[in-house]
Every structure is written in C-alpha cells, then in structure tokens.
Amino acid sequence: MHAHPLTIRPGVAAALNFILPGAGLWRLGARSLAVLNFLAVIALAVVAWLYGGSALSENIHYVLLFLAAASAGLAHAAAMKAAASGPASSGSLPREV
C-alpha cells in the first residue's frame, strides 16, 4: 500500500492550531515543534493568569485569543514554507503520512 502525499493546506493547519495549539503542526509532521508550541502556549497562559493582576484575570480570554491566533500564524507560516519548498527540498516538513 502506497502512502498518499499529504496535501499541505495552510488554512487547515492554522485552524487546527487555533483550536488546539500544536495540532496543525502535528498534522504537518513537525512533531517536536507541535509539542513545543503546545507547552509554550499553556505556560504563557498560566503565567498571564497567575501574575497578570485582577484586570488581566478578568480579561484572560483576550490573552487566550491572542495565544491561539499566534499559534495559528505559526502553523500557517510552516505550512506555507513546506508547500513552497516542495517534496524534494531538504529541510522541509514531511509531506507524507
């Protein structure tokens, strides 16, 4: 059975990363970057919640929205880079599942 090439869709990668940080990167095959992205977003959210003061604690949803958007942007950029470099280029994200 042949592996089908993974279609790199930046929008899908970004949407997955917006919903769950690291999910879009995981789908692209960048496993270590996905885990790092997930842990960084969780750590930054916890730090903002703990040390942000009462004003930030009341508006923590804005911090979470910012972190989700930044994570989505990271996945979108990684997908665009992988799509532009093509399957034969070294150093690109894997294109097969």
Protein Blocks (a to p, Z undefined) as FASTA:
>chain_A
ZZddddddfklmmmmmmmmghjlmmmnopamlmmmmmmmmmmmmmmmmmmnojmlmmmmm
mmmmmmmmmmmmmmmmmmmmmmmnommlghiacfbZZ
